[in-house]
Amino acid sequence: GTTLRAAAAEKGRYFGAAVATGKLSTSTYTTILNREFNSIVAENEMKWDATEPQQGRFSYTGGDRIVSHAQANGMSVRGHALLWHQQEPGWAQGMSGSALRSAMINHVTQVATHFRGKIYAWDVVNEAFADGGSGGRRDSNLQRTGNDWIEAAFRAARAADPGAKLCYNDYNTDGVNAKSTGVYNMVRDFKSRGVPIDCVGFQSHLGTTIPGDYQANLKRFADLGVEVQITELDVMTGGNQANIFGTVTRSCMAIPQCAGITVWGVRDCDSWRGSDNALLFDCNGNKKPAYDSVLNALNAG
Ligand code: G3I
């Protein structure tokens, strides 16, 4: 293939980008997006603060715009994210206990129902594990409603949209470490008890190095019987950027259960990482060496 989307599709994978609706009217942006990517995810528009700004009042304008752009351009959609301790709307930040539990389950049900049939995979729960060596859950008002909040969310999402793959998504889980092992143990437990989980997302916000066991980590999750996906890839600029992008892509291609890769933005200037220049296209829309590295790895894989 001569584009990322064509090369990925030839290998039965997708190649995606995070999109901000505000940029869909910028022609350099949409030209690259439509040419290179066959999957998109809303960078912010499907999050809780965007979709339920007031309790029980749902707003789908941005999310619907993402979905229609995808449908018009032959792209699948990743849904991001039904529940996350960040970007909770203000009304939910102040809640706790059974009231919050009901509100969050209602949120999952309403949003997954609205988008039913249009989402390839949902990040049902995002970033619920603690950083550092504990391997345990992150403290949040969601977690304080009871340790079973994650499985309750997955069951509600399955009931609302049985056709969507349901993912757990996190960062700093990109090698074998205490945090990724905590997630691994949860997924293994869910699979053994029949909690509906289909995929694990590895955000892969990377610096100037990549864990040597990146691929082995993907493999151990795949061996649990879930799909794995690279969901928010970006890499700090520097001598290794192209190599690291290539290594991530080769690692995914080496694992049949790795369904695809999403980069967290289109051009460097679209990225939350600012001067890290962490993406595949420069601010003028030119392909960077990292682009060629990814394309070659897709074609070789
Ligand atoms: O929409 C408001 C706008 O009205 C206001 O004027 C402006 C002033 O600050 O803020 C705008 O909201 C910003 C929003 O992005 C949309 O641009 C928020 O301040 C800003 O915090 C928010 O940042 C997003 C961040 O998640 C929030 O935590 C980034 O765009 C987004 O790239 C980032 O994405 C996350 C993933 O969802 C989860 N994994 C990590 C990743 C990077 O942090």
Residues whose N, C-alpha, C, O or C-beta is under 5 A from the ligand:
A	BS01	G3I	E43 N44 Q86 W272
